[in-house]
Amino acid sequence: MTLKIRHAARGDVILEISNKLSILDFKKEYVAQLKDDIPDVGNVRLFAMGKELKDELWIYSYDMMNESTVQAMIKK
C-alpha cells in the first residue's frame, strides 16, 4: 500500500509499505526518507482520520486505505 506523509515545512513523502507494519516502524521509515535535519523518531507524531497513531499498533489497526494521507508533526 502507498501512504503519503505530509508535513507543512518539509513537504510530502510517499512510502510504499505493508499494512502489517507497526506505527513505530512506519515512523522510522519516514525519518529515514527525510533529506534534511533528521529528527529523533520519538519526536515524530503522526495523525490520520482525526486520531494520533500509537506506536504499539499497526497500520491495519486504523483501517487506512491505499493512497491515504497521514499528517506529521515533529517536536523540536
C-alpha positions in Angstrom: 0.0 0.0 0.0 1.1 3.6 -0.6 0.8 6.2 2.1 1.6 9.9 1.8 3.0 11.6 4.9 2.5 15.4 4.8 4.5 17.9 6.9 3.9 21.6 6.4 7.6 22.6 6.4 9.2 19.5 4.9 6.7 18.7 2.2 5.3 15.3 1.3 7.0 11.9 1.5 5.4 8.9 -0.2 6.1 5.4 1.2 5.3 2.0 -0.2 4.6 -0.2 2.9 2.7 -3.2 4.1 -0.4 -2.6 6.3 1.2 -5.1 8.7 3.9 -2.6 9.6 3.9 -1.2 13.2 3.4 2.5 13.6 6.9 2.8 15.2 8.5 1.1 12.2 6.4 3.4 9.9 7.8 6.4 11.7 11.4 5.0 11.3 10.9 4.6 7.6 9.5 8.2 7.3 12.5 9.6 9.3 14.9 7.6 7.0 13.3 9.3 3.9 13.8 12.8 5.2 16.7 14.5 3.5 17.5 17.3 6.0 17.9 17.6 9.7 16.8 14.1 10.6 14.7 14.2 13.8 14.6 11.6 16.5 11.8 9.1 15.9 10.5 9.8 19.4 9.8 13.4 18.4 7.6 12.5 15.4 3.8 12.4 15.9 1.6 11.0 13.1 -2.1 11.7 12.7 -4.7 10.1 10.4 -8.5 10.4 10.3 -8.5 12.7 13.4 -6.5 10.3 15.5 -2.9 10.2 16.7 -1.3 7.0 15.6 0.1 5.0 18.6 3.5 3.4 18.3 2.3 0.0 19.6 -0.4 -0.5 17.0 -0.1 -1.4 13.3 -1.2 0.3 10.1 -4.2 -2.0 9.7 -5.4 -1.0 13.1 -6.5 2.3 11.7 -8.3 0.9 8.5 -6.2 3.2 6.3 -6.9 2.9 2.6 -4.3 2.8 -0.2 -3.1 6.4 -1.0 -4.3 7.8 2.3 -2.6 10.9 3.7 -1.0 11.0 7.1 -0.2 14.3 8.8 3.2 14.5 10.5 4.2 16.8 13.4 7.8 17.0 14.6 8.6 18.3 18.1 11.7 20.4 18.5 
